[in-house]
Amino acid sequence: MSKIIRTEPGPILSKAVEYHGFVYLPGITARDTSKDIKGQTADVLEQIDAMLELHGTDKTRMLQAIIWVKDIKERGAMNEVWTPWLPKDGAPVRACVQSEMAAPAVLVEIMITACK
């Protein structure tokens, strides 16, 4: 049976789960929610980079991204940070939708699946 590696498992979620060479990240939100959507997106992407590195991979190995934004009108501003962060010719499949967030100050949440 293949081993499942859970990073910092908590009562309701883990910070990452690795299985069969795939790394699944939860929806990640900004640590500083006083920032605008660009600042929050940059913070989230920094956290994604760190978690992927911890699991021996990086953004060049991303397969899928699911992005939730509080206001779909802010998608363009979020993309101004997202697009330059992506590796050249390495964009994952992606969904980006408007959603009511768990906390009012959260403007963006990003969930990633990558492989090693």
For each residue, the residues with C-beta under 8 A, 3 or more apart:
1:
2: 19 20
3: 19
4: 17 18 19
5: 17 18 19 55
6: 9 14 16 17
7: 14 15 16 17 18 51 54 55
8: 14 15 16
9: 6 13 14
10: 13 14
11:
12:
13: 9 10 26
14: 6 7 8 9 10 17 26
15: 7 8 25 26 51
16: 6 7 8 23 24 25 26 51 54 55
17: 4 5 6 7 14 23 24
18: 4 5 7 21 22 23 24 55 116
19: 2 3 4 5 22 24
20: 2
21: 18 115 116
22: 18 19 63 113 114 115 116
23: 16 17 18 51 52 55 57 112 113 114 115 116
24: 16 17 18 19 112 113
25: 15 16 28 48 51 52 111 112 113 114
26: 13 14 15 16 111
27: 66 68 109 110 111
28: 25 44 47 48 51 109 110 111 112
29: 33 40 44 101 103 106 108 109
30: 33 35 39 40 41 43 44 106 107 108
31: 43 47
32: 35 39 40 43
33: 29 30 40 103 105 106 107
34: 105
35: 30 32 38 39 40 43
36: 39 40 77 107
37: 40 41 69 70 74 77 78 107 108
38: 35 41 42 77 78 80 81
39: 30 32 35 36 42 43
40: 29 30 32 33 35 36 37 43 44 106 107 108
41: 30 37 38 44 45 78 81 82 108 110
42: 38 39 45 46 81
43: 30 31 32 35 39 40 46 47
44: 28 29 30 40 41 47 48 108 109 110
45: 41 42 48 49 81 82 85 110
46: 42 43 49 50
47: 28 31 43 44 50 51
48: 25 28 44 45 51 52 59 110 112
49: 45 46 52 53 58 59
50: 46 47 53 54
51: 7 15 16 23 25 28 47 48 54 55
52: 23 25 48 49 55 57 58 59 61 62 112 114
53: 49 50 56 57 58
54: 7 16 50 51
55: 5 7 16 18 23 51 52 114 116
56: 53 116
57: 23 52 53 61 114 115 116
58: 49 52 53 61 114
59: 48 49 52 62 85 86 87 90 114
60: 87 90
61: 52 57 58 114 115 116
62: 52 59 65 90 92 112 113 114
63: 22 92 93 113 114 115
64: 92 93 94 112 113
65: 62 92 93 94 95 110 111 112 113
66: 27 94 95 110 111
67: 78 82 94 95 96 97 108 109 110 111
68: 27 96 97 98 99 101 108 109 110
69: 37 72 74 75 78 96 97 98 99 107 108
70: 37 74 98 99 100 101 106 107 108
71: 74 98 107
72: 69 75 96 97 98
73: 76
74: 37 69 70 71 77 78 107 108
75: 69 72 78 79 96
76: 73 79 80
77: 36 37 38 74 80 81
78: 37 38 41 67 69 74 75 81 82 96 108
79: 75 76 82 83
80: 38 76 77 83 84
81: 38 41 42 45 77 78 84 85
82: 41 45 67 78 79 85 86
83: 79 80 86
84: 80 81
85: 45 59 81 82
86: 59 82 83 90 91
87: 59 60 90
88:
89:
90: 59 60 62 86 87
91: 86 94
92: 62 63 64 65 112 113
93: 63 64 65
94: 64 65 66 67 91
95: 65 66 67
96: 67 68 69 72 75 78
97: 67 68 69 72
98: 68 69 70 71 72
99: 68 69 70 109
100: 70
101: 29 68 70 104 106 107 109
102: 106
103: 29 33 106
104: 101
105: 33 34
106: 29 30 33 40 70 101 102 103 109
107: 30 33 36 37 40 69 70 71 74 101
108: 29 30 37 40 41 44 67 68 69 70 74 78
109: 27 28 29 44 67 68 99 101 106
110: 27 28 41 44 45 48 65 66 67 68
111: 25 26 27 28 65 66 67
112: 23 24 25 28 48 52 62 64 65 92
113: 22 23 24 25 62 63 64 65 92
114: 22 23 25 52 55 57 58 59 61 62 63
115: 21 22 23 57 61 63
116: 18 21 22 23 55 56 57 61
